[in-house]
Amino acid sequence: MHKLSFRQLFSNSTMNMISSSISKNPSLSSTSGFHPSSRSFVSWRGINHLGNMNLPTSRNFISWKKDHLGNPISVCKRPLSLKASSDSQNGVSGSASFQGSESFFRSVLGSMETVYLNRNPTAKAVLELVHSAGNERICYDHLAFRTFGVNGYGIDSMAEIFLDFGYTRKDELRFPAKKLKAYWFSPPTASFEEGSGINGPLPRVFISELRVDQMSSEAQDIIRKYTGMSGEGKRYAALASALGSLTWERPLYSEFQQLARESEYAAWTLVNGYALNHVTISVHRLTSHLRSIKSFNQFIEENGFKLNSEGGILKVSPDGFLLQSSTVADSMPFHFSDGITKSVPCSYIEFAERLVLPQYKNLPNEEVKEFHRRDGFEVGNADKIFESTSREQLTRRAA
């Protein structure tokens, strides 16, 4: 059978049908990002208005009441070097051209973002806080997703939509202790990049997968059980993320516990599926005094947010040119299939500062572009950022 691309699977007529279904049956998802009368999405600039929207809630997650802002919330095989790509060294971005309908693609990303913001009040509050500090424009450095590396449910299942629309697969990163691997994807050149959030410069994408074949036989059985009952759900990874739905049925609480004892990543993926794991604010693109990540971290902590302390608050790559930090994940009540309701980790928000590469250090600030800065990701940093959803960090947050 000929494999259809994401664009073929989800034409505009299909998205209209989905929008109609969601408006008629809110139990289908936590939120699709579509208003009943249109396919327009909510960007971070509309965060203040999310609380006024009649957004559907998930059939698995219990609705939140209000966040602390008073808004209703639904409930590398090789190290990266200092060198940029050869094109970047020659003073051009080297990005591929965008493929397909950019407005449609951004609408899908906007739907993913809306689900993420509704489930994670910390991310929503942080974006509002940063905006209120004099940053009219907030850009995303990257989006991140987690997957199960089995029977086609791994990296490729989520990567398909990004590759279809012009993204380029880049370096592989491996995390042996966590039994994970990941790839990151560089964005194409978009037609408009002057907006904010999903409306701004297209972000990098980081997709990881659990190497299921390295897990215990018991853990493998659980993961294969649910990916197996999903049928062809792997073909609809992006749709599941945009709808806030699992492609498999809700698990038993005992199975969630068993996975958590062996891999907290596995347990997270079992209940969150293809949902956005985090978005990352590009700190160096801010326009206020917060454009240094050390000042940014201090500002976030002074406003009462707990940052991931694994390996220190600030994660620095060996070359010193990639600096990252993140909040600790939010938690939400989850209805397991055996009638048990328990709090489970959801997502978090990350912050990244990419420093100008040595060969461009003499460029005037106003001439520095993103491709003049450190690109890519770093295993050591990412390994610690993964801990943002760990029980240890969530316990510390609650203390």
Order of alpha helices (4+ residues) and beta strands (2+ residues): alpha-alpha-alpha-alpha-alpha-alpha-beta-alpha-beta-beta-beta-alpha-alpha-alpha-alpha-beta-alpha-beta-beta-beta-beta-beta-alpha-alpha
